[in-house]
Amino acid sequence: MHSTTDHGPDGHSSARHESSGGHEPPGGSAPAACLGYLELLARGAPAEAYEDPAAHTAAEGGVPAAEQGKQLALRIHAELEGRRRREAELTALFETVHDLAGLRDLDDVLQAIVQRARRLLGTEVAYMTLNDPERGDTYMRVTEGSVSARFQQLRLGMGEGLGGLVAQTARPYATQDYPRDARFQHTLPIDRGVGEEGLVAILGVPLLLGGREVIGVLYAADRRERVFEPEQIALLRSFAAHAAVAIDSTRLLTETTQALAGLRAVNETIRRASDIHDRLTELVLRGGGVDDVTRALAEVLGGRVEFRDSVRFDDVPAGGAPAGGEASGALSEGAPSGSVPSDGVPAAVERSRRDGHAVREGGSWVSAVSAGGELLGALLLHGHPDLDPVDQRTLERAAMVTSLLQLARRSAGEAEQRVRGELLDDLLDAAHRDPHLLRDRAARVGADLDVPHTVLAARLDRAPDAGAPSDAGTPSDAGTPSGGPPGDAAHASTAGAPHDAGQAPDEAERQRLWSAAAHLAATRRGLAATRDGGLVLLLPLEATDRGTGPGAPDSGDPGPDSADAVSRTARRTAAELGRAVGCPVTVGASVPVPSPATRPGSVAAAYPEARRCLDVLSLLGRRGDGAAAEDLGFLGLLLADTRDVTGFVRRVLGPALDYDRRRGTELVATLDAYFESGASPVRAKDVLHVHVNTVAQRLERVGRLLGDDWQAPHRALEIQLALRLHRLTGALGG
């Protein structure tokens, strides 16, 4: 093969290739062959057709070869452009599928879909609206290319505008000039939003779930007139299908996540219930108490758990409100000091006992603790207003365990108190018991009979107009010992039987008094029993109150300060029992009793004095008070078996006597002359042979030493008696 070069008229050269054989190429001339190849390429002919292009080329008569080549080239260009467009569309759809597979944030996925739709369709704006089932309209969810805030916040009613019609009919709609298109229901808000955004041509396709349910609309829009081709509508529908899948997948994922969270919450609740069940079982097996139950329940359920004893609700009738006003009673374990149940709590306890389930009262839950129809107390869960059924059942199970613990505690307490009562009865009635046996019996109940004690007589002592029967009269069981609780059959007539709904209020108060006294004796390492229509307690004096007598504080002898210790013990006991019962409890105390185990008869000897003090307190109107004989002034001399005249004089005149001894004054003599002269300072100055001002100054000093009320009738009587006894003991050399 060789080539030759021809020079044309314009001086340019052109190359002409000739075959070595001098033959024309297949199919004729070279231009014809080229056109044949282009024709094959434009038609997408198979590879074997290129061996003889002339056989597949139909010559167009009268059409220049250049024009034919141009047309073929344009056809090929259009085909290539379409393929590039389809490749971009497939790539965008593939990326969208990839986004869905990764299930990123829903907002990101929807934003990417809108961006790709805008880019591939070549529109200026793309956006998406979603249906709002609650409001019955559709709202703007995602926008791309929008510049109008009004448009971005637009809401369309069903059937309104192009989008509303798409959402209502589930069919795509397109318009090349929306403002002038009369096919759609135009509304002022929609037209304002579209006009502010400047949109003219709009295409909207529905977002379908399952081919039926429309959840929104995907749009492509331009700010100029434009006709959307079927391929573009199909492409936008593909993006809309992916958007619907993304929204549905996110919804399903959210529902699944919520379901899993619910299952985790249920599993956690079941775990907590199992945990509290195991812990409560362990508490019962190892003999735990109510405090252990409340602590375990608070840890498992959260909030604050409180147990209130049955004495807080004994007067609650079937209707709910406390009888006679606000309930009162002893504070239970875990109850805050001074708290009183609100009006709603007793009623809630009654509802819980009647229904057998925990009930809500305000921001708390209440579960009655009962056994055999008897109310033993209530568990209150505070700070936990929302309680699911499993946790509610946990609270009810804890109440059942608490009732078992309370019954066990009551049985053990009754057995222990029976032992305590029998021991105190023996000390009161059998003065010749073996000291070693007494010590052994006392040790079994935690008492120590080798330290100083005091005997206390106590009884309910309502005022006469309070409606409570007085115990001051001769009781029907006077002198009858009672080692058991008031509910014992032998003593039910005087000390009160166990409380139930049919008993009178005074019997319920007697039961409360006995329960409180038994608890007090147990906590103070003392003894308690019922006797003479009331109670008798034998309580040790606190180690810090026993004074410094021979061998004190470990010896059985009371110290010089033990009298004050007895008075404090009597007042404290009266106050604690009164709070427990909710009505006045009067307490009379005896002189200190040295080691009861060593001198058993001293307990029986001290009891009458405690009873006399109790009677005198009632006669003096000091109901609800506690006192010993020495606290009753000159009456104490009449009540006490020891007749401690010197102690009485010291208690009444001690400060004045000490002042005279230290300073060499005559305050006591002046005081004696003042009363002997009929309480006249003028006559007293003649007896004392001093100026009347001196008498006045001495009496003023007396008032500062003895108290401003030294001239009050009851004080004046005590002072005059003490002055007489002081003169007598001095004359007798006492």
Wavefront OBJ file of the C-alpha trace (Angstrom):
o trace
v 0.000 0.000 0.000
v 1.344 3.498 -0.858
v 0.157 7.078 -0.525
v 0.259 10.144 -2.783
v -0.166 13.833 -2.054
v -2.317 16.243 -4.150
v -2.046 20.027 -4.011
v -5.349 21.805 -4.291
v -6.137 25.291 -5.683
v -5.720 26.869 -2.251
v -2.242 25.466 -1.973
v -3.138 22.998 0.726
v -2.217 19.417 0.329
v -4.356 16.376 0.968
v -3.282 12.807 1.426
v -4.790 10.000 -0.539
v -4.186 6.418 0.515
v -4.239 3.728 -2.026
v -4.087 0.070 -1.531
v -1.137 -1.784 -2.796
v -3.453 -3.626 -5.114
v -5.084 -0.444 -6.412
v -8.599 -1.574 -5.347
v -11.417 0.546 -3.700
v -12.354 -0.242 -0.090
v -15.326 -2.537 0.494
v -18.619 -0.922 -0.198
v -17.318 1.681 -2.571
v -15.724 5.017 -1.760
v -14.288 5.937 1.635
v -17.014 8.516 2.458
v -19.667 5.949 1.752
v -17.917 3.472 4.026
v -17.684 6.022 6.811
v -21.367 6.768 6.506
v -22.041 3.049 6.630
v -20.077 2.695 9.856
v -21.869 5.681 11.414
v -25.212 4.221 10.388
v -24.314 0.930 12.013
v -23.164 2.759 15.137
v -26.332 4.848 15.304
v -28.489 1.772 14.892
v -26.537 -0.208 17.462
v -25.813 -2.964 14.962
v -23.927 -6.101 16.053
v -20.148 -6.377 15.564
v -20.324 -8.733 12.569
v -22.271 -6.116 10.556
v -19.174 -3.933 10.436
v -17.478 -6.410 7.991
v -19.586 -5.058 5.119
v -21.125 -1.702 6.075
v -22.473 -1.115 2.569
v -24.736 -4.099 2.872
v -26.527 -2.464 5.839
v -26.589 1.125 4.625
v -29.511 2.494 2.713
v -28.383 5.466 0.687
v -30.599 8.489 0.914
v -31.063 9.893 -2.500
v -30.417 13.554 -2.980
v -28.948 13.981 0.523
v -25.359 15.094 0.590
v -22.963 12.788 2.331
v -21.968 15.556 4.766
v -25.572 16.055 5.824
v -26.046 12.345 6.275
v -22.918 12.218 8.424
v -24.163 15.122 10.542
v -27.514 13.473 11.173
v -25.878 10.206 12.105
v -23.443 11.979 14.421
v -26.282 13.809 16.165
v -28.150 10.557 16.642
v -25.047 8.992 18.159
v -24.545 12.056 20.407
v -28.125 11.887 21.634
v -27.730 8.192 22.352
v -24.527 8.787 24.299
v -26.090 11.693 26.211
v -29.094 9.562 27.151
v -26.817 6.806 28.344
v -24.774 9.248 30.440
v -28.012 10.596 31.926
v -29.264 7.113 32.720
v -25.890 6.272 34.242
v -26.125 9.350 36.492
v -29.678 8.436 37.450
v -28.690 4.879 38.284
v -25.717 6.153 40.280
v -27.957 8.516 42.233
v -30.480 5.751 42.857
v -27.682 3.412 43.920
v -26.373 6.019 46.358
v -29.880 6.459 47.717
v -30.218 2.718 48.205
v -26.840 2.778 49.946
v -28.086 5.537 52.256
v -31.156 3.470 53.076
v -29.049 0.389 53.751
v -26.947 2.382 56.196
v -30.129 3.952 57.562
v -28.522 7.189 58.611
v -30.450 9.993 60.213
v -33.813 10.359 58.452
v -33.317 14.090 57.866
v -29.981 13.415 56.147
v -31.481 10.713 53.915
v -34.444 12.868 52.855
v -32.184 15.864 52.247
v -29.906 13.745 50.023
v -32.909 12.456 48.026
v -34.164 15.996 47.409
v -30.698 17.220 46.411
v -30.195 14.371 43.908
v -33.645 14.840 42.430
v -32.979 18.544 41.902
v -29.579 17.855 40.299
v -30.723 15.091 37.942
v -33.893 16.853 36.819
v -31.969 20.098 36.457
v -34.537 22.147 38.373
v -33.903 25.208 40.467
v -35.882 23.987 43.473
v -36.830 20.597 44.916
v -38.767 19.955 48.082
v -40.830 17.397 50.001
v -44.003 17.609 52.069
v -45.346 14.996 54.495
v -48.918 14.359 55.579
v -50.024 15.261 59.107
v -52.845 12.813 60.059
v -53.700 14.720 63.228
v -54.272 18.045 61.424
v -55.489 16.521 58.160
v -53.079 18.467 55.923
v -49.539 18.257 54.548
v -46.531 20.313 55.678
v -43.119 21.214 54.284
v -40.475 18.692 55.448
v -37.324 19.271 53.313
v -36.385 21.996 50.802
v -33.410 22.426 48.465
v -32.820 25.656 46.574
v -35.619 27.527 48.358
v -35.050 31.123 49.479
v -38.464 32.080 50.901
v -39.174 31.574 54.614
v -42.930 31.752 53.945
v -42.635 28.983 51.350
v -40.529 26.787 53.688
v -43.252 26.982 56.363
v -46.162 26.378 53.993
v -48.956 23.932 54.880
v -51.399 22.579 52.264
v -54.843 21.239 52.961
v -55.890 18.005 51.288
v -56.959 18.857 47.716
v -55.462 22.371 47.812
v -52.923 23.323 45.194
v -50.922 20.883 43.122
v -49.388 19.153 46.121
v -52.666 18.838 47.972
v -54.203 17.231 44.884
v -51.304 14.776 44.586
v -51.628 13.856 48.270
v -55.374 13.371 47.897
v -55.405 11.389 44.625
v -52.073 9.504 44.958
v -51.258 10.468 41.316
v -48.422 12.606 39.900
v -49.292 16.057 38.550
v -47.193 18.520 36.542
v -47.785 22.046 35.320
v -45.599 24.287 33.180
v -47.251 27.469 34.525
v -48.752 26.897 37.989
v -50.012 30.480 38.663
v -52.207 30.317 35.515
v -53.169 26.638 35.707
v -56.884 26.381 36.544
v -56.799 22.632 37.234
v -55.749 23.189 40.827
v -57.569 24.723 43.790
v -55.679 27.924 44.442
v -55.668 29.369 47.974
v -54.247 32.674 49.123
v -51.587 31.158 51.511
v -50.379 28.722 48.839
v -50.290 31.315 46.047
v -48.449 33.758 48.322
v -45.850 31.161 49.218
v -45.359 29.986 45.623
v -45.293 33.583 44.399
v -42.735 34.655 46.989
v -40.519 31.720 45.955
v -41.112 32.630 42.238
v -42.023 29.113 41.140
v -43.698 28.608 37.754
v -43.263 25.003 36.556
v -43.956 22.366 39.239
v -43.905 18.555 39.178
v -45.241 16.589 42.158
v -45.272 12.816 42.688
v -46.751 10.937 45.673
v -44.766 9.126 48.348
v -46.563 5.777 48.520
v -46.408 2.974 51.071
v -47.569 -0.398 49.826
v -48.763 1.234 46.634
v -51.826 2.689 48.411
v -51.078 4.874 51.406
v -49.864 8.389 50.570
v -47.550 9.785 53.242
v -46.282 12.852 51.350
v -45.292 14.454 48.045
v -41.898 14.985 46.342
v -41.576 18.049 44.072
v -39.260 19.447 41.416
v -39.873 23.060 40.352
v -38.435 25.829 38.174
v -38.830 29.588 38.221
v -39.586 29.539 34.480
v -42.010 27.681 32.253
v -40.970 24.111 31.558
v -42.469 20.878 30.314
v -41.564 17.804 32.381
v -40.946 14.723 30.240
v -42.299 11.273 31.140
v -38.740 10.084 31.858
v -38.324 12.898 34.386
v -41.638 12.058 36.016
v -40.586 8.398 36.255
v -37.228 9.396 37.737
v -38.845 11.593 40.374
v -41.229 8.765 41.218
v -38.236 6.495 41.799
v -36.787 8.997 44.251
v -40.204 9.309 45.907
v -40.361 5.538 46.324
v -36.970 5.562 48.042
v -38.047 8.446 50.281
v -41.185 6.510 51.291
v -39.045 3.467 52.098
v -36.703 5.615 54.190
v -39.585 7.134 56.143
v -41.244 3.753 56.663
v -37.960 2.112 57.663
v -37.296 4.852 60.171
v -40.803 4.462 61.553
v -40.353 0.702 61.862
v -36.937 1.200 63.414
v -38.382 3.677 65.899
v -41.191 1.291 66.775
v -38.704 -1.559 67.100
v -36.422 0.560 69.259
v -39.340 1.557 71.451
v -40.470 -2.057 71.683
v -36.955 -3.135 72.637
v -36.793 -0.332 75.191
v -40.128 -1.501 76.555
v -38.851 -5.073 76.736
v -35.708 -3.895 78.465
v -37.824 -1.929 80.935
v -40.021 -4.981 81.557
v -36.959 -7.184 81.961
v -35.466 -4.659 84.359
v -38.732 -4.536 86.290
v -38.868 -8.328 86.440
v -35.249 -8.382 87.541
v -36.001 -5.871 90.279
v -39.036 -7.877 91.325
v -36.940 -11.044 91.442
v -34.265 -9.203 93.361
v -36.664 -7.853 95.969
v -38.321 -11.285 96.216
v -34.966 -12.912 96.944
v -34.016 -10.197 99.416
v -37.344 -10.361 101.243
v -37.101 -14.144 101.432
v -33.622 -13.808 102.879
v -34.888 -11.242 105.394
v -37.556 -13.624 106.627
v -35.120 -16.534 106.869
v -32.502 -14.605 108.821
v -35.021 -12.880 111.071
v -34.760 -9.356 109.696
v -36.966 -6.485 110.765
v -39.308 -3.952 109.202
v -36.471 -1.471 108.784
v -34.667 -4.017 106.597
v -37.787 -4.378 104.441
v -38.178 -0.612 103.947
v -34.495 -0.205 103.076
v -34.559 -3.051 100.550
v -37.779 -1.768 98.995
v -36.420 1.780 98.724
v -33.279 0.518 96.975
v -35.244 -1.549 94.446
v -38.149 0.809 93.701
v -36.499 4.137 94.426
v -38.173 6.888 96.433
v -38.626 6.831 100.212
v -40.389 3.956 101.962
v -42.035 4.473 105.346
v -43.734 2.019 107.693
v -46.492 3.290 109.973
v -47.642 1.140 112.854
v -51.262 0.155 113.315
v -51.659 2.521 116.265
v -51.639 5.366 113.737
v -54.843 4.046 112.161
v -56.702 2.214 114.940
v -59.458 4.839 115.066
v -60.046 4.874 111.307
v -63.624 3.750 110.646
v -64.668 1.868 107.542
v -65.377 5.166 105.825
v -61.802 6.365 106.162
v -61.501 9.530 108.291
v -60.107 9.200 111.797
v -62.735 9.028 114.475
v -62.907 12.167 116.504
v -60.587 14.161 114.321
v -56.965 13.746 113.363
v -55.361 10.437 114.155
v -52.589 10.316 116.664
v -50.389 7.610 118.014
v -46.924 6.268 118.385
v -44.375 6.846 115.724
v -43.426 3.631 113.986
v -40.026 2.569 112.842
v -39.053 4.673 109.878
v -41.687 7.332 110.484
v -40.361 10.874 110.784
v -40.584 12.330 114.250
v -43.714 14.290 114.883
v -45.396 13.240 111.648
v -49.113 12.605 111.639
v -50.899 10.877 108.779
v -52.786 13.220 106.523
v -56.557 12.908 106.251
v -56.177 10.911 103.038
v -53.714 8.311 104.303
v -56.003 6.516 106.794
v -58.700 6.289 104.133
v -56.146 4.936 101.649
v -55.029 2.339 104.205
v -58.639 1.255 104.667
v -59.121 0.974 100.865
v -55.938 -1.031 100.532
v -56.975 -3.388 103.337
v -60.440 -3.824 101.823
v -59.270 -4.354 98.213
v -56.113 -6.279 98.998
v -53.987 -4.069 96.716
v -51.750 -1.036 96.986
v -53.567 2.223 96.257
v -52.361 5.644 95.205
v -52.829 8.599 97.540
v -51.577 11.895 96.140
v -47.943 11.440 95.158
v -47.533 8.280 97.264
v -48.587 4.638 97.223
v -50.110 2.950 100.272
v -50.241 -0.789 100.936
v -51.952 -2.037 104.084
v -50.063 -4.498 106.272
v -52.720 -6.840 107.629
v -53.246 -10.436 108.701
v -56.531 -12.207 109.276
v -58.468 -8.958 108.902
v -56.352 -7.228 111.573
v -54.540 -4.056 110.532
v -50.899 -4.218 111.595
v -49.732 -1.042 109.838
v -49.033 0.250 106.341
v -46.148 0.661 103.919
v -45.985 4.088 102.245
v -43.900 4.651 99.115
v -43.175 8.377 98.635
v -41.713 10.158 95.611
v -42.887 7.505 93.141
v -46.284 8.640 91.777
v -46.113 6.379 88.686
v -45.894 2.703 89.575
v -46.175 -0.041 86.970
v -48.107 -3.226 87.819
v -44.971 -5.257 88.533
v -43.611 -2.663 90.962
v -47.057 -2.345 92.530
v -47.071 -6.087 93.081
v -43.595 -5.803 94.587
v -44.903 -3.251 97.097
v -47.816 -5.539 97.948
v -45.470 -8.513 98.386
v -43.309 -6.415 100.711
v -46.434 -5.599 102.733
v -47.158 -9.338 103.063
v -43.616 -9.998 104.261
v -43.931 -7.096 106.686
v -47.120 -8.611 108.108
v -45.276 -11.902 108.692
v -42.433 -10.077 110.408
v -44.879 -8.086 112.532
v -46.724 -11.244 113.599
v -43.433 -12.935 114.420
v -42.288 -9.869 116.310
v -45.575 -9.698 118.183
v -45.386 -13.379 119.138
v -41.815 -13.010 120.294
v -42.647 -9.766 122.083
v -45.649 -11.273 123.831
v -43.593 -14.259 124.942
v -40.795 -11.998 126.147
v -43.190 -9.618 127.863
v -44.963 -12.509 129.540
v -41.601 -13.468 130.981
v -40.941 -9.852 131.971
v -44.382 -9.537 133.555
v -44.025 -12.771 135.479
v -40.628 -11.663 136.765
v -42.020 -8.295 137.915
v -45.008 -10.036 139.507
v -42.619 -12.207 141.494
v -40.665 -9.135 142.628
v -43.892 -7.481 143.761
v -45.489 -10.499 145.390
v -42.693 -12.828 146.500
v -40.117 -10.950 148.513
v -38.013 -13.997 149.293
v -37.011 -15.119 145.809
v -33.537 -16.467 145.278
v -31.334 -13.568 144.037
v -29.364 -15.876 141.734
v -32.535 -17.150 140.110
v -33.800 -13.585 139.713
v -30.560 -12.531 138.000
v -30.720 -15.487 135.599
v -34.332 -14.772 134.683
v -33.580 -11.065 134.223
v -30.549 -11.808 132.029
v -32.724 -13.839 129.646
v -34.800 -10.711 128.873
v -31.851 -8.318 128.870
v -32.525 -6.747 132.284
v -29.929 -6.019 134.955
v -31.354 -6.187 138.476
v -28.052 -5.257 140.123
v -28.299 -1.536 139.273
v -30.598 1.060 140.886
v -34.180 1.109 139.583
v -37.365 2.989 140.239
v -40.892 1.642 140.420
v -43.405 3.540 138.242
v -47.193 3.331 138.425
v -48.965 4.551 135.274
v -52.527 4.809 134.016
v -54.680 6.595 131.487
v -55.876 9.762 133.167
v -58.322 11.644 130.952
v -60.036 14.685 132.359
v -63.556 13.915 133.657
v -65.199 15.741 130.733
v -63.161 13.783 128.191
v -65.478 10.838 128.478
v -62.817 8.383 129.558
v -63.501 6.287 132.666
v -61.342 7.093 135.676
v -59.021 4.460 137.033
v -58.531 6.239 140.336
v -61.295 4.315 142.052
v -60.935 0.875 143.514
v -60.365 -1.448 140.564
v -62.090 -4.736 140.278
v -58.764 -6.540 139.971
v -56.925 -4.587 142.686
v -53.920 -6.486 143.806
v -54.201 -9.064 141.054
v -50.853 -9.482 139.287
v -50.649 -9.694 135.544
v -47.559 -11.026 133.870
v -49.115 -11.017 130.388
v -50.512 -8.343 128.143
v -53.879 -6.761 128.807
v -55.438 -9.207 126.400
v -54.934 -12.144 128.782
v -58.261 -13.647 129.696
v -57.708 -13.270 133.398
v -57.194 -9.540 133.120
v -59.318 -8.497 130.169
v -61.870 -6.784 132.367
v -59.413 -4.308 133.825
v -56.431 -3.959 131.560
v -58.124 -4.172 128.212
v -58.367 -6.954 125.636
v -56.776 -6.901 122.200
v -58.374 -4.205 120.145
v -60.865 -4.983 117.417
v -63.536 -3.054 115.599
v -66.178 -3.790 118.220
v -64.314 -2.475 121.257
v -64.926 0.820 122.948
v -62.332 3.556 122.478
v -61.093 3.252 126.083
v -60.206 -0.400 125.520
v -58.267 0.546 122.395
v -56.388 3.150 124.433
v -55.626 0.581 127.129
v -54.216 -1.729 124.468
v -52.090 1.101 123.123
v -50.859 1.910 126.606
v -49.886 -1.677 127.224
v -48.099 -1.970 123.858
v -46.223 1.264 124.454
v -45.268 0.297 128.013
v -44.067 -3.135 126.899
v -41.975 -1.528 124.145
v -40.599 1.046 126.579
v -39.641 -1.647 129.094
v -37.909 -3.695 126.410
v -35.917 -0.760 125.050
v -34.980 0.500 128.546
v -33.976 -2.989 129.756
v -36.725 -2.897 132.356
v -39.888 -4.809 133.266
v -43.605 -4.075 132.874
v -46.859 -5.680 134.016
v -50.527 -4.820 134.462
v -51.781 -4.233 138.007
v -54.541 -2.372 139.855
v -56.271 -1.246 136.663
v -53.124 0.329 135.297
v -49.507 -0.498 134.653
v -46.423 -0.899 136.793
v -42.924 -0.568 135.398
v -39.545 -1.253 136.928
v -36.992 0.838 135.014
v -33.276 1.219 135.695
v -31.855 4.652 136.304
v -29.522 5.716 133.551
v -25.838 5.259 134.383
v -25.239 9.000 134.065
v -28.140 9.680 136.479
v -27.215 7.323 139.295
v -24.867 9.727 140.978
v -21.677 8.840 142.795
v -22.786 6.753 145.721
v -20.648 3.999 147.203
v -19.293 2.046 144.329
v -21.329 4.036 141.785
v -22.069 3.845 138.956
v -21.653 0.063 138.850
v -22.863 -0.582 142.374
v -26.465 -1.177 143.279
v -26.564 1.799 145.639
v -28.175 5.021 144.364
v -26.028 8.149 144.465
v -26.973 11.511 145.951
v -28.323 12.711 142.590
v -30.542 9.679 142.090
v -33.635 11.531 143.371
v -33.397 13.906 140.419
v -32.887 10.893 138.145
v -36.139 9.381 139.410
v -38.026 12.609 138.709
v -36.599 12.805 135.199
v -37.480 9.170 134.542
v -41.085 9.738 135.705
v -41.567 12.822 133.539
v -39.973 11.199 130.495
v -42.056 8.054 130.861
v -45.297 10.051 131.163
v -44.433 12.056 128.048
v -43.490 9.024 125.925
v -46.511 6.964 126.938
v -48.817 9.945 126.403
v -47.495 10.425 122.847
v -47.906 6.728 122.143
v -51.500 6.542 123.376
v -52.634 9.960 122.213
v -54.145 10.944 125.567
v -52.737 11.876 129.020
v -50.860 9.199 130.932
v -50.005 10.025 134.527
v -46.962 8.391 136.147
v -46.025 8.218 139.827
v -42.519 7.137 140.836
v -41.048 5.632 143.971
v -37.781 6.441 145.648
v -34.720 4.816 144.047
v -34.685 1.068 144.580
v -31.176 -0.304 145.215
v -30.235 -3.549 143.508
v -33.601 -5.355 143.218
v -31.865 -8.717 142.824
v -30.005 -8.297 146.101
v -33.047 -6.941 148.000
v -36.128 -8.286 146.173
v -38.465 -6.975 148.865
v -37.536 -3.377 148.076
v -39.590 -3.496 144.858
v -42.770 -4.521 146.681
v -42.086 -1.876 149.340
v -41.616 0.881 146.748
v -44.737 0.129 144.705
v -47.299 1.619 147.213
v -45.378 4.898 147.244
v -45.508 5.055 143.441
v -49.262 4.426 143.602
v -49.764 7.183 146.176
v -47.805 9.634 144.019
v -49.990 8.672 141.064
v -53.195 9.327 143.033
v -51.938 12.659 144.383
v -50.977 13.842 140.878
v -54.518 13.147 139.716
v -56.009 14.912 142.768
v -53.798 17.937 142.158
v -55.010 18.108 138.530
v -51.578 17.253 137.153
v -52.879 14.730 134.651
v -50.379 13.600 132.068
v -47.474 14.529 134.361
v -44.855 12.359 135.991
v -43.363 12.934 139.461
v -41.845 11.332 142.530
v -42.745 12.064 146.155
v -39.998 14.652 146.494
v -41.547 16.644 143.625
v -44.802 17.084 145.586
v -43.505 19.384 148.330
v -44.791 18.803 151.841
v -47.223 16.199 150.466
v -44.182 14.147 149.587
v -43.396 13.858 153.276
v -46.796 12.284 153.804
v -46.471 9.964 150.814
v -42.893 8.805 151.191
v -42.136 5.910 153.465
v -38.730 7.318 154.391
v -39.993 10.729 155.727
v -36.847 12.543 154.589
v -37.370 15.748 156.621
v -33.844 17.034 156.051
v -34.142 16.470 152.313
v -37.462 18.373 152.267
v -35.969 21.326 154.156
v -32.991 21.371 151.797
v -35.187 21.300 148.703
v -37.330 24.226 149.970
v -34.836 26.432 151.819
v -31.496 25.187 150.494
v -30.424 28.334 148.576
v -31.212 30.637 151.551
v -29.502 28.322 154.062
v -26.382 28.162 151.890
v -26.359 31.949 151.489
v -26.546 32.470 155.265
v -23.774 29.969 155.886
v -21.426 31.530 153.327
v -22.058 35.203 154.174
v -23.126 35.099 157.815
v -26.498 36.715 157.008
v -29.884 36.020 158.601
v -32.153 35.484 155.574
v -33.795 32.367 157.040
v -34.389 34.076 160.377
v -35.869 37.097 158.600
v -38.121 34.823 156.552
v -39.302 33.042 159.724
v -40.010 36.343 161.507
v -41.861 37.638 158.424
v -44.318 34.730 158.408
v -44.646 34.694 162.229
v -45.616 38.382 162.050
v -48.463 37.684 159.624
v -46.372 38.542 156.554
v -45.878 42.116 157.845
v -42.399 43.660 157.320
v -43.235 46.384 159.883
v -43.940 43.891 162.662
v -41.048 41.684 161.570
v -38.553 44.569 162.024
v -39.599 44.818 165.688
v -38.951 41.106 166.201
v -35.598 41.339 164.445
v -34.726 44.771 165.915
v -33.682 46.127 162.517
v -34.921 48.879 160.258
v -37.883 48.087 158.017
v -35.730 48.783 154.935
v -33.359 46.054 156.082
v -36.276 43.623 156.239
v -37.356 44.644 152.732
v -33.838 44.203 151.364
v -33.520 40.760 152.961
v -36.888 39.651 151.565
v -35.861 40.875 148.122
v -32.754 38.705 148.370
v -34.947 35.765 149.437
v -37.075 36.235 146.321
v -34.002 36.070 144.109
v -32.824 32.868 145.826
v -36.111 30.989 146.164
v -37.948 32.331 143.112
v -40.394 35.123 142.432
v -43.352 32.909 143.384
v -42.125 32.265 146.963
v -45.154 34.137 148.360
v -47.681 32.211 146.268
v -50.045 30.250 148.546
v -48.705 26.778 147.799
v -45.061 27.942 148.020
v -45.685 29.972 151.154
v -47.227 26.883 152.797
v -44.225 24.743 151.903
v -41.765 27.427 153.086
v -43.522 27.849 156.445
v -43.595 24.087 156.959
v -39.906 23.852 156.058
v -39.129 26.706 158.520
v -40.992 24.867 161.297
v -39.203 21.601 160.555
v -35.872 23.445 160.387
v -36.445 24.910 163.842
v -37.533 21.529 165.216
v -34.584 19.612 163.808
v -32.230 22.307 165.123
v -33.823 22.156 168.581
v -33.605 18.345 168.559
v -30.025 18.411 167.354
v -30.947 16.895 163.958
l 1 2 3 4 5 6 7 8 9 10 11 12 13 14 15 16 17 18 19 20 21 22 23 24 25 26 27 28 29 30 31 32 33 34 35 36 37 38 39 40 41 42 43 44 45 46 47 48 49 50 51 52 53 54 55 56 57 58 59 60 61 62 63 64 65 66 67 68 69 70 71 72 73 74 75 76 77 78 79 80 81 82 83 84 85 86 87 88 89 90 91 92 93 94 95 96 97 98 99 100 101 102 103 104 105 106 107 108 109 110 111 112 113 114 115 116 117 118 119 120 121 122 123 124 125 126 127 128 129 130 131 132 133 134 135 136 137 138 139 140 141 142 143 144 145 146 147 148 149 150 151 152 153 154 155 156 157 158 159 160 161 162 163 164 165 166 167 168 169 170 171 172 173 174 175 176 177 178 179 180 181 182 183 184 185 186 187 188 189 190 191 192 193 194 195 196 197 198 199 200 201 202 203 204 205 206 207 208 209 210 211 212 213 214 215 216 217 218 219 220 221 222 223 224 225 226 227 228 229 230 231 232 233 234 235 236 237 238 239 240 241 242 243 244 245 246 247 248 249 250 251 252 253 254 255 256 257 258 259 260 261 262 263 264 265 266 267 268 269 270 271 272 273 274 275 276 277 278 279 280 281 282 283 284 285 286 287 288 289 290 291 292 293 294 295 296 297 298 299 300 301 302 303 304 305 306 307 308 309 310 311 312 313 314 315 316 317 318 319 320 321 322 323 324 325 326 327 328 329 330 331 332 333 334 335 336 337 338 339 340 341 342 343 344 345 346 347 348 349 350 351 352 353 354 355 356 357 358 359 360 361 362 363 364 365 366 367 368 369 370 371 372 373 374 375 376 377 378 379 380 381 382 383 384 385 386 387 388 389 390 391 392 393 394 395 396 397 398 399 400 401 402 403 404 405 406 407 408 409 410 411 412 413 414 415 416 417 418 419 420 421 422 423 424 425 426 427 428 429 430 431 432 433 434 435 436 437 438 439 440 441 442 443 444 445 446 447 448 449 450 451 452 453 454 455 456 457 458 459 460 461 462 463 464 465 466 467 468 469 470 471 472 473 474 475 476 477 478 479 480 481 482 483 484 485 486 487 488 489 490 491 492 493 494 495 496 497 498 499 500 501 502 503 504 505 506 507 508 509 510 511 512 513 514 515 516 517 518 519 520 521 522 523 524 525 526 527 528 529 530 531 532 533 534 535 536 537 538 539 540 541 542 543 544 545 546 547 548 549 550 551 552 553 554 555 556 557 558 559 560 561 562 563 564 565 566 567 568 569 570 571 572 573 574 575 576 577 578 579 580 581 582 583 584 585 586 587 588 589 590 591 592 593 594 595 596 597 598 599 600 601 602 603 604 605 606 607 608 609 610 611 612 613 614 615 616 617 618 619 620 621 622 623 624 625 626 627 628 629 630 631 632 633 634 635 636 637 638 639 640 641 642 643 644 645 646 647 648 649 650 651 652 653 654 655 656 657 658 659 660 661 662 663 664 665 666 667 668 669 670 671 672 673 674 675 676 677 678 679 680 681 682 683 684 685 686 687 688 689 690 691 692 693 694 695 696 697 698 699 700 701 702 703 704 705 706 707 708 709 710 711 712 713 714 715 716 717 718 719 720 721 722 723 724 725 726 727 728 729 730 731 732 733 734
